[in-house]
Every structure is written in structure tokens, then in C-alpha cells.
Amino acid sequence: MLSAKFADATELINLTWLMQTVEKVETAAPSPAALRPHTTVLPVLFAISFSHLLNDTIQALLPSIYPVLKDSFQLSFAQLGWITFVFQCTASLFQPVVGWVTDKRSIPHSLAAGMGLSLAGLLALAAADNYPLILISAAVIGLGSAIFHPEASRVAHMAAGARRGFAQSLFQLGGNAGSSLGPLLAAFIVVSHGKGRVAWFALLALLGAFILWRVGRWQQSNLDRISRKHHSAIHPASHLSRRQVGFALAILVALIFSKFVYLTSMTTYYTFYLIHHFQVSVKTSQLLLFVLLFSVALGTIAGGPVGDRIGRKRVIWGSILGVAPFSLALPHVGLTGTVILTVFIGMILSSAFSAILVYAQELVPGKVGLVAGLFFGLAFGVAGIGSAALGHLADHTGIEFVFEVCAFLPLIGLLTALLPDVEPHRKTG
């Protein structure tokens, strides 16, 4: 009885805190002075990060319930890979378009609309009774993600002030925390009670749509106060030629490939690797996937602030290439060693994306939405193609061989040496 009352009281406190944070969003910057170029608007950053958590919790349901879908519909690894491919490619194709459009004309309430599409995709997934409907549901959820990420990244940029790395890390922290919660919730709700329980997660989408509607109102009321000259005041002037910028962007694309193909091998096939290689149960594999993704969430917050202080290039070096010793050892250790190594892999690898994104925005100042759309879209697209390819490879060679091959991907991080220094005057102490 006491524990139930305590749980109710805790829930009430959490809901009260959340509503107070949402109420602060609209009044976070009531005057032009509050939005000077170097001012960080924390209530807005927390609101957009929490919305990212809700959005990515919904997205994480797809790979989390793959064992259920595989058994229920007798799917192959290749078919599971194509589900990820449809979801990721729908998101990747539309994100640059959304970013390009919103660079020209901001559409604040598009964030709530994107969450509405995710809600529709969830309900369709819960009701799907055949493989084509599962693919359609995945496509709708992917479209909602495509609308959410570029504009949400723009809002984080608007509210960041001079702390752009911190803002992107906080934004990414919400997403990675949501990605880690997805498998945990799936293990206790969907795996235990059936695919129909996916519909319960529509409540998360409704909450996200409400918060994003309020964020959109804040964004709309402050668009005129954050002019392009304010953005240029905090962007370093590029001293690079167009050719140098293009070469640097090509290097960043290779690094994105390395990071996200390796990450998709873990998120999509890690549970099957654990089940096949160590004979653990489905629920145990979901819990261990949560450990991996929670490690990713923990490591995310460090990349941006550290990059603000010592430079993005150094963070990229340490994040991608630093994973290599752990990834190379992973296929050759026991279950305990696997869990320990994945904690290090998740924490080290997760700092890369926010550093890469802010680095790219500094290479191409004034194109915040387009750059965010391109890189989020590229991340989703690369992950989708990689997932489909790895699924076919797993069907023909076995899941263990997939992990042995993917272990070498972080070595592509050596290309970081070719990136130009765009931040020559960072503090190091």
C-alpha cells in the first residue's frame, strides 16, 4: 500500500515538473535581450530534448520487436533488414527536403505534425496482420521522423546561443535515451503481451505532439528576434575554399558511414547475436540491448560540451577511431565480456554525431536546417542500406560473421586526420 502511494506521488511530481517545463517554453525568451546571440535558452532545449526522447522511443520499437515479428510472421533476416531499410530510407529521403524548405521558410508547427504521423504509424503497426502492412507502417513512422529531426535541430540551434555543441548533445541525449528505452519497454510490454500492445505507445506520441505544439508557438513568436545576422555572429567565418569544404564534407560522409553501419549492426542484430551465440532468452537479449543503448545515451552528453571546449575534430578522432579496439575484441569474448565491451562501445561512439553535425554547420554557415536534414537523412539512409545488406549477409554466412566484419568499420575513423581545422583558437585547459 505504501509503495503504491509512493509510486503515485512520484508520478504526480514528475508530471508536475514536466508541465512546469512546458509552461516555461513559451516564456523562456520574453524580450529581445533574452535572445542575444550568446544566450542559451535552457527551458526550450530541455523541452526539445524530451520530445526527442519520446520520438526515438517510438522509433526504437521497430527493431526491438523484431523477434516477435520474426516468430509471428515467419520472417527471414533479410525481410527484417528490409523493414529497417524502408523506415530509414523514408526518413533519409525526406529529411534534406524538410531542412531545405525550413531554411527558406520556417514552419514551427510541423514538429507537432511529424509526431502525429508517428502516432498514425504506431497504430497501423499494432493492427498490421501481414508483411506489406508492416512495411507501410514503418514508412509512416519514418516520415514522421523525417519531419521531426531537421526542424527540432533548428530549434536547438535557435536556443543554443554560443553553446552549440552543448545544445546538440542535449538534443541527441534525448534521442539516445529514447532509443534505449524502446527495447526496455518492448521487453516488458510488447514481447510479454503481444504486438497489439504497440498501440499503447500512441500515448507517448500524443504527449510529444502537445509539447511540440507549445515549442512551435515559442519558435513562431521568436523568429523575428533571431535574425540571420544573429546566427552569423556566433558562426566562425570560414577560411576554406569551396573545394576544401566539399572535401571535408566527403570525409564526414565516410565517418557517418562508419558510425551508423556499425551502430545499425548492433541495434538491429545484437539481440539475434546474443540469442544465437550465447543462447539467452528473448527478454534477456532485450535487456542487454537496453544496456548498450543506455550507454549510448550516457556518452552522448559529453561530445558536444567537450567539442565546445577542445574542438570538434578531436572529439571525432576519439569517438570513432577510439571504438576500434573494443569492436575488434567483441566477437571473441564471452557473454560478460560482450556486455562490458558494448558499454564502452556505446559511450565512446555516441559522442561523434553531435560533433560531426556542428562541425558541418560551421563549414556551411547559414544553412542550419539543410545541413541537419542532410546529415540526419544520411545517417538514416546509411543505416537502412546497411541493415538490409547485413541481413542478406547474415542469411548466407551467419550472424557471427556479420559481427566479425563490422568490427573493422571504426578503422575508417583514420580519415579524421584529413579534416581541416576550422576552430584554431579553442581553449585546451
C-alpha positions in Angstrom: 0.0 0.0 0.0 2.8 2.4 1.0 4.8 1.5 -2.1 1.7 2.2 -4.3 1.1 5.6 -2.7 4.8 6.4 -3.1 4.7 5.5 -6.8 1.6 7.6 -7.3 3.2 10.6 -5.5 6.4 10.2 -7.6 4.4 10.1 -10.8 2.5 13.2 -9.8 5.7 15.0 -9.0 7.2 14.0 -12.4 4.1 15.1 -14.3 4.1 18.4 -12.4 7.7 19.1 -13.3 7.1 18.2 -16.9 4.1 20.6 -17.2 6.1 23.4 -15.5 8.9 22.9 -18.0 6.4 23.0 -20.9 4.8 26.2 -19.5 8.3 27.8 -19.4 8.9 27.2 -23.0 6.7 30.0 -24.3 8.0 32.5 -21.8 11.6 31.3 -22.0 12.7 34.4 -24.0 10.1 37.2 -23.4 12.3 40.0 -24.6 14.9 40.6 -27.4 17.6 40.8 -24.8 16.9 37.2 -23.8 17.8 36.1 -27.3 21.1 37.7 -27.8 23.4 35.6 -29.9 25.3 34.1 -27.0 22.3 33.4 -24.7 21.3 29.8 -24.1 17.6 29.2 -23.6 17.6 26.1 -21.4 13.8 25.5 -21.0 13.4 25.2 -24.8 16.4 22.9 -25.0 15.0 20.6 -22.3 11.6 20.6 -24.0 13.0 19.7 -27.4 15.3 17.1 -25.9 12.4 15.4 -24.1 10.4 15.5 -27.3 13.3 13.8 -29.0 13.2 11.1 -26.3 9.6 10.4 -27.0 10.1 10.4 -30.8 13.0 8.0 -30.6 11.4 5.7 -28.1 8.6 5.2 -30.7 11.2 4.6 -33.4 13.1 2.1 -31.3 10.1 -0.1 -31.0 10.6 -1.3 -34.6 13.9 -3.2 -34.1 13.0 -4.0 -30.5 10.0 -6.1 -31.6 11.8 -7.9 -34.5 12.0 -11.2 -32.6 8.2 -11.0 -32.1 7.6 -10.2 -35.8 10.1 -12.9 -36.9 8.2 -15.6 -35.0 4.7 -14.3 -35.7 5.1 -13.8 -39.5 8.0 -16.3 -40.1 10.3 -13.6 -41.5 13.9 -14.1 -42.6 16.8 -11.9 -41.5 16.6 -10.3 -45.0 13.0 -9.3 -44.5 13.7 -7.8 -41.1 16.5 -5.8 -42.8 14.1 -4.5 -45.4 11.8 -3.3 -42.6 14.7 -1.2 -41.3 15.5 -0.2 -44.9 12.0 1.1 -45.6 11.9 3.0 -42.3 15.4 4.5 -42.6 15.2 5.4 -46.2 11.8 7.1 -45.9 13.3 9.2 -43.2 16.6 9.9 -45.1 14.9 10.9 -48.4 12.6 13.5 -46.8 14.9 15.0 -44.1 17.1 17.0 -46.5 13.9 18.3 -48.3 12.4 19.4 -44.9 15.6 21.1 -44.0 15.9 22.9 -47.3 12.3 24.1 -47.1 12.5 25.3 -43.5 15.8 27.2 -44.2 13.7 29.3 -46.7 10.5 29.5 -44.6 10.3 28.1 -41.0 7.1 26.0 -40.3 7.1 25.9 -36.5 4.0 23.6 -36.1 5.5 21.0 -38.4 7.1 19.4 -35.4 3.7 18.5 -33.9 2.5 17.3 -37.3 5.5 15.0 -37.6 4.7 13.5 -34.2 1.1 13.0 -35.4 2.4 10.9 -38.3 4.5 8.8 -35.9 1.3 8.2 -33.9 -0.5 7.0 -37.1 2.3 4.7 -37.9 2.2 3.2 -34.4 -1.5 2.4 -34.7 -1.0 0.9 -38.1 1.8 -1.3 -36.9 -0.3 -2.5 -34.0 -3.1 -3.5 -36.4 -0.9 -4.9 -39.2 -1.6 -8.6 -40.0 0.7 -9.1 -42.9 4.2 -8.1 -44.1 3.3 -5.4 -46.6 1.3 -3.6 -43.9 4.3 -3.7 -41.5 6.4 -2.1 -44.3 3.8 0.6 -44.8 3.7 1.3 -41.0 7.5 1.5 -40.9 7.4 4.0 -43.8 4.8 6.3 -42.0 6.9 6.3 -38.8 9.9 7.1 -40.9 8.1 10.0 -42.5 7.2 11.4 -39.0 10.9 11.2 -38.1 11.9 13.0 -41.3 9.7 15.9 -40.4 10.8 16.0 -36.7 14.6 15.9 -36.9 15.7 18.8 -39.1 13.2 21.3 -37.5 13.9 20.1 -34.0 17.6 20.5 -34.6 16.9 24.1 -35.9 15.0 24.8 -32.6 18.0 23.5 -30.6 20.3 25.8 -32.7 18.0 28.8 -32.1 18.0 28.2 -28.3 21.7 27.3 -28.1 23.4 30.7 -28.1 27.1 30.2 -28.2 26.9 26.7 -26.7 26.0 24.9 -30.0 27.9 21.7 -29.1 26.1 21.5 -25.7 22.7 22.2 -27.3 23.2 19.4 -30.0 24.4 17.0 -27.3 21.4 17.7 -25.1 19.2 17.2 -28.1 20.9 14.0 -29.1 20.8 12.8 -25.4 17.0 12.8 -25.6 17.1 10.8 -28.7 19.6 8.2 -27.5 17.8 7.9 -24.2 14.6 7.2 -26.1 16.4 4.7 -28.2 17.5 2.9 -25.1 14.0 3.0 -23.5 12.4 1.5 -26.6 13.8 -2.1 -26.1 13.2 -1.9 -22.4 9.6 -1.0 -22.8 9.2 -3.5 -25.7 10.6 -6.3 -23.5 8.0 -5.8 -20.7 5.0 -4.7 -22.8 5.2 -6.0 -26.3 7.3 -9.2 -26.0 5.4 -10.3 -22.9 1.9 -9.4 -24.1 1.9 -9.4 -27.9 2.2 -7.0 -30.9 -1.1 -5.3 -30.3 0.3 -3.6 -27.2 2.3 -1.4 -29.6 -0.8 0.8 -29.7 -0.2 1.8 -26.0 2.8 3.9 -27.2 0.4 6.2 -29.0 0.1 7.9 -25.6 3.7 8.9 -25.9 3.1 10.4 -29.3 0.1 12.4 -28.0 2.3 13.8 -25.2 5.1 14.6 -27.7 2.6 16.4 -30.1 1.4 18.6 -27.2 4.9 19.6 -26.1 5.9 20.3 -29.7 2.9 22.4 -30.3 4.0 24.6 -27.4 7.6 24.6 -28.7 6.2 25.7 -32.1 4.4 28.6 -30.5 7.7 29.7 -28.8 9.5 29.3 -32.1 6.9 31.3 -34.0 6.9 34.2 -31.5 10.7 34.5 -31.6 11.5 34.1 -35.3 11.8 37.8 -35.9 14.1 38.2 -32.9 16.6 35.7 -34.1 17.7 37.1 -37.4 20.3 35.7 -39.7 22.8 38.2 -38.5 22.5 36.8 -35.0 23.4 33.4 -36.3 26.3 34.8 -38.3 27.5 36.5 -35.1 28.2 33.1 -33.5 29.4 31.2 -36.6 33.1 31.3 -37.2 33.9 32.8 -40.6 35.0 30.0 -43.0 38.6 30.5 -44.3 38.3 27.5 -46.5 37.7 27.3 -50.3 34.6 25.7 -51.7 36.8 22.7 -52.8 38.2 22.3 -49.3 34.7 22.5 -47.8 33.5 19.8 -50.3 36.4 17.5 -49.4 35.8 17.9 -45.7 32.1 17.1 -46.2 33.1 14.0 -48.1 35.3 12.9 -45.2 32.3 13.5 -42.8 30.1 11.3 -45.0 32.7 8.5 -44.7 32.7 8.9 -41.0 28.9 8.8 -40.9 29.0 5.6 -42.9 31.5 4.0 -40.4 29.5 5.1 -37.3 26.0 4.2 -38.5 26.6 1.0 -40.3 28.4 -0.3 -37.2 25.6 1.1 -35.0 22.9 -0.5 -37.1 24.6 -3.9 -36.9 24.3 -3.6 -33.2 20.8 -2.2 -32.8 19.2 -4.4 -35.5 21.1 -7.7 -35.0 22.6 -7.6 -31.5 19.6 -9.4 -29.9 19.9 -12.2 -32.5 23.6 -12.4 -31.9 23.1 -12.8 -28.2 20.3 -15.4 -28.7 22.2 -17.5 -31.3 25.7 -17.2 -29.9 25.0 -17.3 -26.1 21.5 -19.0 -26.1 20.0 -16.3 -23.9 16.2 -15.7 -23.9 14.4 -13.0 -25.9 13.7 -10.9 -22.8 17.3 -11.1 -21.7 18.5 -10.1 -25.1 16.2 -7.1 -25.0 17.5 -6.1 -21.6 21.1 -6.3 -22.8 20.2 -4.2 -25.8 18.9 -1.6 -23.4 22.3 -1.7 -21.6 24.0 -1.0 -24.9 21.6 1.8 -25.9 21.7 3.4 -22.4 25.5 3.5 -22.7 25.0 5.4 -26.0 22.7 7.8 -24.2 25.2 8.4 -21.3 28.1 9.1 -23.7 26.1 11.5 -25.9 26.1 14.4 -23.5 29.9 14.6 -23.3 30.6 15.0 -27.0 29.1 18.5 -27.5 30.4 20.3 -24.4 33.9 18.8 -24.8 33.8 19.8 -28.5 32.9 23.4 -27.5 36.0 23.4 -25.3 38.7 21.5 -27.2 37.3 21.4 -30.8 35.1 19.1 -32.8 37.9 17.4 -34.7 39.5 16.0 -31.5 36.1 14.6 -30.4 35.6 12.9 -33.7 39.1 11.4 -33.5 38.5 9.9 -30.1 34.9 8.9 -30.7 35.1 6.9 -34.0 38.6 5.6 -34.0 38.6 5.1 -30.3 35.9 2.4 -30.6 38.1 0.2 -32.8 40.0 -1.8 -30.0 36.6 -2.7 -28.4 34.8 -3.5 -31.6 37.7 -5.8 -32.8 37.6 -7.7 -29.5 33.8 -8.0 -29.3 33.4 -11.2 -31.4 36.0 -13.1 -29.5 34.8 -12.8 -25.8 32.2 -14.4 -23.7 28.8 -13.1 -22.6 30.1 -11.0 -19.7 32.9 -9.6 -21.8 30.4 -8.8 -24.6 28.2 -6.8 -22.2 31.2 -4.9 -20.8 32.7 -4.1 -24.2 29.3 -2.8 -25.6 29.1 -0.4 -22.7 32.5 1.1 -23.7 31.5 1.0 -27.4 28.2 2.8 -26.8 29.7 5.5 -24.6 32.7 6.2 -26.9 30.9 6.1 -30.2 27.9 8.2 -29.2 29.8 11.5 -28.9 30.6 11.6 -32.6 27.3 12.6 -34.2 26.8 15.9 -32.4 30.4 16.9 -33.0 30.1 15.9 -36.8 26.9 17.9 -37.1 28.1 21.1 -35.5 31.4 20.8 -37.4 29.4 20.6 -40.7 27.3 23.5 -39.7 30.4 25.5 -39.1 31.7 24.5 -42.5 28.5 25.7 -44.2 27.2 28.6 -42.0 23.7 29.9 -42.5 22.3 26.5 -43.7 21.3 25.0 -40.3 18.2 23.2 -41.5 19.7 21.9 -44.7 22.9 20.6 -43.0 20.8 19.0 -40.2 18.5 17.4 -42.8 21.3 16.1 -44.9 23.2 14.6 -42.0 20.2 13.2 -40.2 19.0 11.9 -43.5 22.4 10.4 -44.4 22.5 8.7 -41.0 19.1 7.2 -41.5 19.8 6.2 -45.1 23.2 4.6 -44.5 21.7 2.7 -41.5 18.8 1.5 -43.7 21.0 0.3 -46.5 23.5 -1.2 -44.1 20.7 -3.0 -42.3 19.3 -4.6 -45.5 22.8 -5.6 -46.7 23.8 -7.1 -43.3 20.5 -9.0 -43.2 21.3 -10.7 -46.5 24.9 -11.3 -45.3 23.5 -12.9 -42.1 21.2 -15.2 -44.0 24.1 -16.5 -46.1 27.0 -16.6 -43.7 25.6 -16.4 -40.1 25.1 -13.7 -37.6 28.6 -14.2 -36.0 30.3 -13.5 -39.3 28.4 -10.2 -39.6 29.8 -9.0 -36.3 33.3 -10.1 -37.3 33.1 -8.0 -40.5 31.6 -4.9 -38.8 34.3 -4.9 -36.2 36.6 -3.3 -38.7 34.3 -0.4 -39.6 35.6 2.0 -36.9 39.0 2.0 -38.5 37.6 4.3 -41.1 37.9 6.9 -38.4 41.6 7.3 -39.5 40.2 9.6 -42.2 39.7 12.2 -39.5 43.3 13.2 -40.0 42.4 14.7 -43.3 39.8 17.1 -41.9 40.8 20.8 -41.8 41.0 22.7 -38.6 38.1 25.1 -38.6 38.5 26.1 -34.9 42.1 27.1 -34.4 41.7 29.0 -31.2 39.9 26.6 -28.9 40.8 26.5 -25.2 42.5 23.4 -24.1 42.5 24.0 -20.4 
